[in-house]
Amino acid sequence: MIEPEIKILSDLMEADEKFQKERWTTHKRIGGMLKFRRIHDGLSLRKLGVRMKISAAYLSDLENGRRLWDEARIHKFITHLKS
């Protein structure tokens, strides 16, 4: 009786792992595109970080997929590129 339950749990864990991996990959892609734009616009991590009120290290983590982007942070990034 327990074996089907273990299989279901295993399948759920596998699906969650796949979802988390795809989620991080998506955020890494977003970060890469925004990093390209920042460099293209001639802004340093430090300068844009000051504009966004975050540290250069935190911005680097975002750009390199070590932290997750949220909609507000993406909007802030784009807004401060233009200023």
C-alpha positions in Angstrom: 0.0 0.0 0.0 2.9 2.4 0.8 4.7 1.9 -2.6 2.2 3.9 -4.7 2.4 6.7 -2.2 6.2 6.7 -2.3 6.0 6.8 -6.1 3.6 9.8 -6.1 5.9 11.6 -3.6 8.9 10.8 -5.8 7.1 12.1 -8.9 6.1 15.3 -7.1 9.7 15.9 -5.9 11.0 15.3 -9.4 8.5 17.8 -10.8 9.3 20.4 -8.2 13.0 20.0 -8.9 12.4 20.5 -12.6 10.3 23.5 -11.9 12.9 25.1 -9.6 15.6 24.5 -12.2 13.6 26.1 -15.0 12.7 29.0 -12.7 16.4 29.7 -12.0 17.3 29.3 -15.7 14.6 31.9 -16.6 16.0 34.3 -14.0 19.5 33.8 -15.3 18.4 34.5 -18.8 16.6 37.7 -17.7 19.7 38.7 -15.8 21.9 38.1 -18.8 19.7 40.2 -21.0 19.6 43.1 -18.5 23.4 42.9 -17.9 23.9 43.2 -21.7 21.7 46.3 -21.7 23.5 47.8 -18.7 26.9 47.3 -20.3 25.7 48.5 -23.7 24.5 51.7 -22.0 27.9 52.2 -20.4 26.8 51.8 -16.8 28.9 50.1 -14.1 27.4 47.8 -11.5 28.2 50.3 -8.9 26.6 53.3 -10.7 23.4 51.4 -11.5 23.3 49.9 -8.0 23.4 53.4 -6.5 20.5 54.4 -8.7 18.5 51.4 -7.8 19.5 51.7 -4.1 21.1 48.2 -4.0 24.7 47.1 -3.7 26.8 46.3 -6.8 27.2 42.8 -5.4 23.5 42.3 -5.1 23.0 43.6 -8.7 25.7 41.2 -9.9 23.9 38.3 -8.2 20.7 39.3 -10.0 22.4 39.6 -13.4 24.2 36.2 -13.0 21.1 34.3 -11.8 22.2 33.9 -8.2 19.2 35.8 -7.0 15.7 35.9 -8.4 14.2 38.9 -10.2 10.8 40.2 -9.4 8.6 42.4 -11.5 9.3 45.5 -9.4 13.0 45.1 -9.5 13.0 44.6 -13.3 10.9 47.8 -13.6 13.4 49.6 -11.4 16.3 48.4 -13.4 14.8 49.5 -16.7 13.7 52.9 -15.2 17.2 53.6 -13.9 18.9 52.7 -17.2 17.1 55.6 -18.8 17.9 58.2 -16.1 
